[in-house]
Amino acid sequence: MSGPERYVMLMASLPAIRFLADKALPINQARLGERLKLLEPEDRDELLGIASIISWNRIDVGDDDAAYLVRAERIIAGIRSAALRDGVQERLEIRTVIAALRRRAAGEDVPASNSAFGLGRHVETIRRNWALPDFGLARFYPWLAAAKEKLDQGDASGLERLILDVTWNAAARREFGHEFDLEAVAFYLMRWQLADRWARYDADAAALRFKALLDAALSDRHEVNA
């Protein structure tokens, strides 16, 4: 079976996904994995590499940020498709902005010039405009004001839904024009991951995590001021 025929068969076998609609996805992870056996080995390896850097919670507070960012940049540079490369870059840029919002809300100061805290075009803009509510990025991300408001209000569920919605729309926009190729498979998988995250979302647990984050930040600041 030729490469193009594989992808026609693969995409035809994947059901449509309705985001934020049902708690049960039309295809589960096991069946999706079976479908993906139709991928060419080289393409499968590339998608595995992409998955390893867009997994949730990778750009966050931690000692291994620098190593992760080096690996992410290496994997992005090796993506053969410009459309897919740009889509992955955009995904991580959105993650960088959200991570910056959360860090600032937790009381962190502007990241040092030699620190690695994000990826993409806007890292230095965020650093320069740390005190601005939208980091000076409103024209790129008009949803930032709403995200900050939900974060300030402790609306963990609302923030989660907004982030997923923004990321879903970005993937859907990038997917336009691709129907039976590797890009179509990749963007479908990105959207499946987002829908699966929402299906598994626990609002109560998210609220507790948010409270713990703020409590920890306040505790640290009290110790510094003592």
N, C-alpha and C positions, 0 to 999 in steps of 0.2 A: 504494500500500500504506500503510495507516494505521500510526501509531507503535506501538500495541500489537501489531499483526500482525508488524511488523519484529522486535520483540524475542522474540516466540514463535518465529519462524523462526530467529533468531540463536542463542538459547539451545539450541534443539533440535538445532542443527548442531554444538554444542561437546561433545566427548567428556569423560567424567569423568576427573579427574586423581587419581592415587594418589600422595600425598606420601611421599617417602623410600622409594619402592618400586623403581621402575625408573630406569635412567639415560637411557632414551629416552622422551621425552614423547609422548603419543598425538597431539599436534598440534604442528607446528613453528611458528616465528614467521611464516614466509611465509604459510602457510595460515590462521593466526589473523588476520593482517592482511587477507586476502581476506574472511574472515567479517565482520570489523568494518566493512566497507564498507556493511553494512546499517544502521549507526548513523545517527541523525539528525545533521546537521552540528553543531547546537548541543551535542548530547551528546558528539560526538566531540571538539569543542574542550575541553569540560570535562574529559574523561578525559585528554586530552593535558596539560592543566594539572596535573592530579593526578599523572600520571606524572612530570612534571618536578620534583616536590618529594619523591616517595617513592623516587626512584632511590637505589641503595645508595651509601654513603660521602658523602652530602651533609652530614650533621651530623657534622663531624669537625674536627680541628685545621686551621686555615686562616685567611687574612686576610679571606675573603669571607663568614664566618659571619653577620655582622650583616645583610648584604644578602640572603643566602639566607633568613634567618628572617623578614625583612620580607616578602619575596615569598611565602614559605610561608603566613604568616598572612593575606596578602591573598587568596591562592587558596582557602584553607580557608573564609574568610568568604564567598566568592562561590559556594560549592557549594550548590546549591538543595535537595538532599535532606538532611534532618537525619541520617538513618541513615548515609548516605555520608560526610557531614561528620564525624560522630563516629568513623567507622571510620578515616578518614585521620588525624584527630587522635590516635587511639589508636596508630596505626602509628608516628607520629613521636614520641610520648611514650615508647614502647618503645625507639626508636632513641636518644632522649636519654639514657635510663638506661644503656643499653649503652655509649654514647659516654663517659659519666661514669666508668663502671667502667674503661674502657680508659685514659682520661686519668690517672686516679688510679694505675692499675697502672704507667703509664709514668713516674710520679714527679711529676706536676704537682700544684701546690698548689691549694687551693680557688679556683674562678674568682672574680675580682673582682666586686664588686657592680654595676659598670657594664659588665661584659662580657657578650656574647651567646654562650651555649654550648649552648642547647637550646630546646625548645619544649614548651609545655603546662602542665599543672597542677602539676607536681612540681619545676619548676626551682628555686624558692626553698627547697623542702624539701631538695633535693640539696645546695644551697649551704650551708645551715645545718648539715647532718649529714654533711659531707664525710668526717669521720673514722670514721663508723659503717660497718661492713661492708656493710649493706644500704641505707644512706642514710636509714634510718627508713621505708622503703617496703615492708617485707616483707608487710604486709597487702594491699597493692595487687598486688605481684609476688612471690608465694611462691617463684618459681624463681630469685630473685636470688642466694640463697646458693649454689645449684648453679652459676650462671654465674660467680660470683666464684671458686669453687673451681677450675673448669676454666681460668679465666684465670690464676690463681696457679700452677697446675700446668703452664702452657704447652700445654694440650690444645686447640690451635686447632681441630681437627676436631670435637671434642666440643662446644666453645663454639658453633661455627658451626651444628651440628645443633640444639643447644638453642634458639638464637635463631630459626632458621627454624621450628622446631616451635611455639614460643610465638607467633610472628607468624602462622603458618598457622592455629592454633586461634582466634586473635583474629578473623581474616578469616572463617573458617568460621562462627563464632558470629554475627558481624554479618550474614552472608549468609542466615541462617535466616529464613524468612518471605518471601524474595524469590526468585521463580522466573523471571518473564518481564518484567523491567523493567530500567531503567538500573543500579539497584543490583546486581542479579544479575550483569550484565555486568561491572561494576567489580570486584566481589569475586572473580569468576572470574578476571579478569585479574591481580588481586593474588596469588591462589593460583598461577596459572600462572607468574608471575614467580619466586615462591619455589621452586617445583618446578624451574624452569629453572636457578635459581642452584645448587641442590643437584646437578642433573645435570651442571653444568659445574665443580663444585667440585673443586679439586686440593688434597688434604690436604698434600702435600709443599710446595707453593708457599705455602700458608697458614702452615705451620710456619716457613718461612724469613722470611715477612713479620713474624710475631710476634717471632722472634728479633731481627730488624733493629730493630723498635720498641723492644725492651728495651735492646739495645746502644746505640742512639742516646740513650735516656734516661739510661743509666748514664754514657755519655761526657759528656753535658751536665752531669751532677751532679759528676763528677770535676773538670771544668774550673772549676766554680763554687767547689769546695772547695780548689782548688790554691793 
